[in-house]
Amino acid sequence: MKVRFFWQDSNLHRVWDSQMLDNRQLSYTEWTDWLTQSITAEDIRAWDSTDPLVWIAESTEIRDTIYPEDANTMSYDYLYDHLPTAEKRLKMAGIRIALYLNTVFEEANQ
């Protein structure tokens, strides 16, 4: 879907894949440190799924909520409304890939 994000031509994939995060102007290390600090043991238990079909179903549910009302004026309001979702999905992905890799290597070591 073509959009204008902070007055520049873009598309919704690019906005979610990079532009919302780039807007914060943090390095990968800063993002990792910042996101990791807010992950709780309860979060880890809640996100304890190594089934990609679960991840896909969650993303599909989110997808239905992110289309902007006006694709030509996406800026601060859109960022405010949706950046927390992107941050949560990054945290979930980090936990889930760690759990998945633990399972893979545990099986390989047996």
C-alpha positions, 0 to 999 in steps of 0.5 A, a space after each residue: 500500500 502506497 503511503 506518505 510517511 512524514 511527508 515522504 513517499 513510501 509503502 506500508 511495508 517499509 514504514 513497519 520494516 524500518 521507518 518507524 524504528 529509524 524515526 527514533 534514531 537509535 542504533 541496533 545496540 541501543 534498541 536491543 538494550 532499551 527493549 531488553 530492559 522491559 521484558 519480564 519473566 511474565 512476558 517470556 512465559 506469555 510468549 513461550 511459543 516456538 510455533 511459527 503458525 502462532 506468530 503468523 496468526 498474531 501478525 494477521 490479527 495486527 495487520 487488520 488494525 494498522 491500515 491508516 485512515 489517510 495514507 497521505 498524512 502518516 506522521 506523529 499520530 501514526 507513530 504514536 499509535 503503532 510504535 508500541 506494537 512494533 516494539 512489542 513484536 520485536 521483543 516477542 521475536 527476540 524471545 521466541 527466536 532464542 527459545 526456538 534456537 534453544 530447542 534446536 540445539 538441545 535436540 542436536 546435543 542429545 
